[in-house]
Amino acid sequence: MTLIKTSILSAIATIVKVITGFVSVKVIAIYIGPSGMALVGQMQNFVSMVSNIASAGINAGIVKYIAEYYEDATAKQKICSSAFRISLVLVVPLAVATVLGADYLSLKLLSSKEYSVVFVVFAITLIFYVLNNLLISVLNGQKEIKKLTLLNVIGSLLGLIVSVMLVMRYELLGALLAGIISQSISFVVTLGFVIKSKWFKVSMFLGKMDRGFTIKLLKYSVMSLVSATIIPLSHIFVRDYIGSNLSWEQAGYWQAIWRISETYLMLVTTTLSIYYLPKLSSIQSKSELKAELLHGYKIIMPIVIATALGIYFCRDYIIKILFTEAFKPMAELFMFQLIGDVVKIASWLMGFIMIAKAMTRLFIFSEIVFVSSFVALSVVFINIFGLIGITIAYMLNYMLYTIFLYYNLRGWWSGE
């Protein structure tokens, strides 16, 4: 499937996700306000971190190797069975640790022990996160884009329904539980889609662990676990720093602008994960890699720039429509945040080469360095400029990251 076709299908799922996401944000803004939104952000980062660690961070590797051995049924059976066994290793200990530490986690992340039940529910449903991610990764590697699109649409609608019902009924507690419960429901839907696929057999996941593919998948595990751990932790730290040194309302403004960035960039990030990773993984020629990279820049960057400009000039209307009057102070955050978004996507188009070519050391080094620099720059600029400083740090950090990637990856397409 071509980049354009993938982009169109991704656009359909993304439009639905954007609409449902913004409706959910509006409900949260009305019922729990900026400070509540900041706490929801804390919980989302924790859930993302633990669920990725529980799945051993091998999802990108599953996509790559299923796509690479697309015609080899035996190899795919070894990949799936190895992935299934790896995915189950960390689930139980992480779930037990979360239950035992529920009170501490609730107090540390959410400033109160009264939300410890949220962590218990998350621990119980953690297995569904892991299995859902595994099945979706296999579908992605099988290039069943239409099914992935429909799954994303259904997942977005289910998430909206669950979120609205719980937030309206239980306010902050409901908002904290919504993402956990909707993901568990999504697993049932995903399983239904996968079972109907021609390639699917239960035996694919029940074979012995293959040593060769286990080692290959674990290379991606190292890369993914670094990102899955330090990025959410950095956001938790920065959000807590804002809340402690400025206010939790201002932490909520940053969470709101971050949510806008995440949502409108979904089209690009979804296309990159669904199309680019399998495509770059299969390319061996440097000239072909260069052509594919330039093709991506020509199509994707104009869309990102135009969208960012549109959002900037409509920022006051966006705040009014998506949030409430309480969020008006976040208007000053848009300019540097949106510039950072554009630079971020420019860097990611190159950065996917590291994942596709399993450049483990470079990937880990760059993640640790630039996540750390984001935290450091955020603290420095917040102290100098106030809340807007975090968006300046975000923009500057991705500019530095883009320069770093260009000089370290140019040999893959320039023939050097």
N, C-alpha and C positions, 0 to 999 in steps of 0.2 A: 504494500500500500504506500502511496506517495505521501510526501510531506503535506501537500495541499489537502488531499483527501483526509489524512489523519487530523489536520488542523480543523477541517470542517466538522468532523465527528466530535473532536475534542471541544469545538466551539459550542455544539449543541448541548453536551453535558455540562460545559462550563457555564453557559448562560443560565441553565436551570440551577446550577450550584450557586451562581452569583445571586440570582433572585432569591432562592431559599435562604442563602446565607445572610443576605441583607435584611430579609424579613425577620430572621432569627435575631440578628443584631438589634433591630428596632425594638423587638419585644423585650430583649434583655436591657436595652437602654432605658426603656420606659419603666420597667419593674424594679431594676436594681441599681441603675445609675452608673456613673464613672467608677466609683470605688468598687462596686460589685463586679463590673466588667474586668477590672484589674485582677481580682481574685479568680475569676473564671479563666483568665489568661494564665495564671499560676498553675491552676489545675490542668489545663490543656497541655502545658509544657511538661508537667510531670507524667501525665498519661502517655504522651508521645514518647518520652524518654524510656519509660519502663516497658511499654509495649514493644518498642524496637529492640531493646536489650533482650526481652523475653523471646523474640523471634530470631535472636542471634545475629541480626543485621545482615541476613543473607539474601534478602529479597532481590536486590539489584543483580546479584550473582545468578539467581534462579532465572531471571529474565534473560541475561546474557547467554547462559549456556543452553537453555531451552531453545532460544533463537538460533544459536550456533549449530546445534545438533538437531535441527528441525526435522530432518528426514531420517534420523537414526532413532528408531523406537527403543532399542536396547539401551542406548546412552541416556535417553530421556527418562527411562525407568530407573536407571541408576541415580540420575540427578534428583528425581522426585523422592525416591525412597531415602536418599542421603539427607535431602533437605528436610523431610518430615521428621526424621530422627533427631537431627540437629535442633530443629525448631522446638522440640519437646523438652530438651535438656534443662533449660532455665526456667520454664514456666512454674513448676511447683515451688522451688525455693524462693523465687521472686514473689509469688502469691502469698506464701507463708510469711515472708519478711514484711510484706505490705500490711497484712492483717495484724501482725504483732506490733508493728510500728504505726498503726493508724492514728492513735492519739497524738503522737509526736509529729507526724507528718501534717496532720490537720492544724496543729498549733503553729508549726514552723512556716507552712505555706499559706495557710488561710487565717492565721491570727486567732484561731479559736478551736477548741477540742470538739465543739458541737457538730462539726462536719466529718468526724472520723468514720461515720457510716458510709460516706462516699468512697473512702479508700477500701473499705471492706467489700463493697459491691464491685469495685473495680478489680480487686484481687480475685474474686469468684469468677468474673467474666473474662479474665485475662486470656484464657485458653482460646476463646472465640476470636480475639484480636489476632492471635498468632496464626490460627488456621485460616482465617479470612485473608490475611496478608499472603500466606503461602499459595492459596488457590488463585488469588488475583495475579500474583507474579507468574504463575504457570500460564494463565490465560494471556497475559501480556507477551510472554515469550512465544506462545503459539500464534501470536499476531491476530487474535480474535478481537479486533478493535470494535466491531459493532456490539459484541456482547459486553465489552468493557464500558462502552458508552452507555448502554442501557442500564448496566449495573450502577454506574455513577449517577444516572438520573433517578433511579429508584432509591438509591441510598440517600441522595439529597432530599427527596420528598419525604422519606421516612424520618430522616433527621429533623426536618422542619416540624413535622407533625408532633414528634416526641418532644422536641424542644419547647414549642409553643405551649403544649399541654402542661408540661412539668413546670415551666417558668411561671405561667399564669396561676398554677395551683400552689406551688411551693417557693416561688421567687428564687432567691439565691441558691438554696438547696436544690431546687429543680434544675437550675442552670448548670450546676456542677454535675448532676447525675445524667443530664440529657445526652451528652456525647458518649458516655459509657454504655448506656442502654441501647442507643441507636446503632452503635457498632456491633453489638451482640446480635441484634435483629438482622443486620446486614449480612452476617455470616450465613444465616439460613437462606437468604436470597441468593448469595453467591454460590452456595452448595447446589441449589436447584439449577442454576445456569451451567455449572461445571459438569454435573451428572449428565446433562443432555448433549454435551460435546462428544463428537465421534471418537476422539482420541482418549477419552476418560475411561480408566479402569481402576478399581480400588487397588488392584495388585501393583499398580504403578508406585504407590506410596508405602507398600508393606514389604518391599524387598530388603535385602541386606544393605548395610551402609557401604558404599564404594569408597575405598581409600583415596583414589585419585581425585574423584569429584568432591569428596569431603574437603580435601586440602584446597582445591580451587575455590570452593564456596567459602571456606573460612578466610581466604584472602579478602573477599568482599566483606566478610563478617568484621574483620578488623577495621576496614575503612568505614563501614556503616555505623559500627558501634561508637567509633570516635565522634562522628557527626551526631548520632542519636543521643549521645551523652552530653557533650560539651556545649552544643548549641542551645538545647532547652535549659541547661544549667545556667548558661550565660544570660539568657532572657529572664530566668527566675531571679538571678542576682541583680541584674540591672533594674528590673521592675521593683524589686524589694528596696533597692538603693533609692529609687525615685520616691517610693512610698514613705521611706524613713526620713529622707532628707528634704523632700519637697512636700508631697502629700499623696495619699492614695487616689485622690481625684485626678491629680496630674498623671499618676501611673495609669489611670483609666484612659486619659486622653492619648497616651502613647499606645496603649493596647488597641484603641479605636483606630488610629491611623495605621497601625501595623495590620489590623484586620482588613482595612481597605486595600492595602498593598497586596496582601495574601490573596484576596478575592479576585481583584482584576488581573493579577498575574497568573491565575490558574490556567488560563488558556495556553500560555507559553509553557509553564512548568509541566502541565499534563502532556502537551505535545512532545516536549523534550523526553519525558520518561517513557512515553508509549512508542514514539517514532525514533528518536535520536539514539537512545541506548542500543536497541537491537540493530539499527542501521550502522552505527559507528563500530559496533562489535564485529560486524561481518566484513567491514572494509579492510583490505590489506594494502592497497596502493596509496602512496602519499598524494599523488595527483588527484585520485578519487576522493580522498579525505579532504583535501583542500577545496575541491569543488563542492562537496557536500556542506562544508563549513560556511563557505561564501554564500551558498544557496540559502542556508539558514539565516544568515545575517540580512540578506536582501529581503527576505519575506517577513521575518519576525521583528527586526529592529524598527522598521517604519511603523508597524502596528503598535509596538510598545511606546514609542515616542509620541505618536498621535494620541493614544489613550491617556498617557500621563499629562499631556498638555490640556486635553479636554477636562480631566479631573481637576487640574489646578485652577482653571478659569471658572469651573462650576463648584468650587469647594464649599462656598457658603450654602448653596442649594443642597449639596450632598449632605452636609452636616444637618441641615434642617429636615431633610427627607429621611435620612437613615438613623439619625440619633434624636436628641432632644436639645432644648435650649441650654441645658447644663453642659453640653459638649462644645459650645461655641469657642472657648479658648483654644481648642485644638487647631483652629484655622491657620495659626502661624507655623504649624509643623509640616504643612503640605509641600512647600517648595523643595527643601533639601531632601525630604523623604522620597519624593517622586524622581528627583535627579538620581538619587541612590538606587531606586528601582530600575531605571534605565541602564545604569552602569552594571547593576547586578546581573541582568539578563545577558548583557554583552559578555560578561565574564563567564557565565554559566555555559554559553554556547561552546566556549573553549574548554571549560572545566569538565564537561562530560567525556572528553577524551581520556582523562585520568581514570574514570570509572570504566569506560568501555575497554580500555587497554590494561586494566588491573594494575595501575601504577600506584601500588600501595604506599610506598615510602613517601613519595612526593605528595600524595593526597593527605596522608596523616599529618605530615609536616605543615602543609599549607592550612589545614583545618585548625590545628592547634595554634599556630602563629596568628592567623587572622581572626579567629574567635577571641583569642586573648587580647589582640590589639583593639577589637571592637569594644570589649569591656573597659579596657584602659582608657581609650579615647572617650568613651561615653562618660566615665567618671570625671575626667579632666574637663570636658566641654560642658557637662551639666553644672559643674562648679563655677565655670566661667560665664556661660550664657543662660543658664537655667534649663528648662525642659527642652527648648529648641536645640540645645547642644547635642542631644542624643541623635537627632536626625542629621546633624552636621557630621557626627562621628560615623554614622551609618554610610553616608555618601562618601566620605574620605576613605573609609576602610575598603569599600568596594573598588574605588579607583586604584588604590595600592594593590589590591588583589588581582585586578585585571592586568596591571603592568607585570606583576609577578608571573601570572600564567602565560602571558605572551612570551616572555623571555625563557621560560622553562619548557614550553610546549612547541615552540616554533619549528623545532627540528622534525616534528611529526608530519608537517605539511610542506616545509621549505626545501627538503632534501639535504639539509645540513648534517 
